[in-house]
Amino acid sequence: MIAVFIKELLDNFRDRRVVLNTLILGPLMGPVIFGLMISFMARETTERLESALELPVVGAEHAPNLVGWLERQGVIIEDAPDDPEAAVRAEDEEVVLRIPADFAEAWSEGRPAPVEIIADRSLRYTGTTISRVNSYLNTYSAQISQLRLQLRGVHPEITRPIDTQVVDLSTPTSRGGQILAFLPYFILITVFMGSMHMAVDTTAGERERKSLEPLLINPLPRWKIMAGKLMATTFFALATLALGLVAFVYAMGMLPTADMGVALNLDARVAAMAFLLVAPAALLAAAMLTILASFAKSFREAQSYMGLVIFVPMIPSFWLLIDPTKAETWMSWVPLLNQNVMILELVRGEPTNWTWVGATLASTTLLALVLAWIAGGLYNRPKLIFTSD
């Protein structure tokens, strides 16, 4: 078993393309993409909030006081397009403010004066601009409302029977956990990618090269041969995982977190804990991919199967991203979902629940051993060698 393990490792380390793709590009791709994406998003958000708001206004002559107040707040009033709706639909303008002709009449009668914000909310990049325009108008409306009440001898506070305040208990670390919500997805994908080539090469690849049959006629139980190959596949998955976590620690340390008002809880201790939690998933991925590769008639067919299996670790990650929910005990017993939940708890800086850690390791290891046992059974089938005939 150990001899097979060493043989498979040496064979793959001799292939420079495998080493480049599995141990260099694979672990680095996630942190680089993740770091660039977060840096770009942070810079774009900061620039949008700090830049002067350019606002086309239709009917500015109907509300000179409002337009003057907006200009004093730093808003740059621009001439409106001839067709505001068409300009917004064509994305020539993000937002257009329209002041109808009856604004002055409603204003003088003390009725709510109509104002329209023309925008397309389905365009995600317009959200910040719409919020800024809304905020300016609400502030102006509140100031005028207070002045009207004071002129009538009414204290403005009487219109506010409830003083609602949100007591935000979030910390910079917990807010940083929101940014790192993608981390479990990248980590699990790294593990599956790291074991993919080895699983295909040691099974479908060897059968295609006609080197599997001489190996299996050795006076060794076939399950030991399979175990050696599975150990080598798991070793590559763990190596990829470790390198990926180290790369993430360095990449996240380079983000402008101080400007973002967050703290990313991803240091060596958290990375080591994440490695412990995901390590059983490496064996699970190796066994799952080995099983699928054993059914493939060729290396190319096995690669087509791998493309489908790579979606497996995406399912729990996307579910948590689409439907964020409170972590519960049952989640710690569902393999791959429990890794997602536990890593998110780690990066949020929550206290470690060792019962959940034990459930995560036990459930994932148990499923991995079951899949490894199935893979061992497949190695006893004659079809494992003669499928390609």
Disulfide bonds with the S-S distance in Angstrom:
none
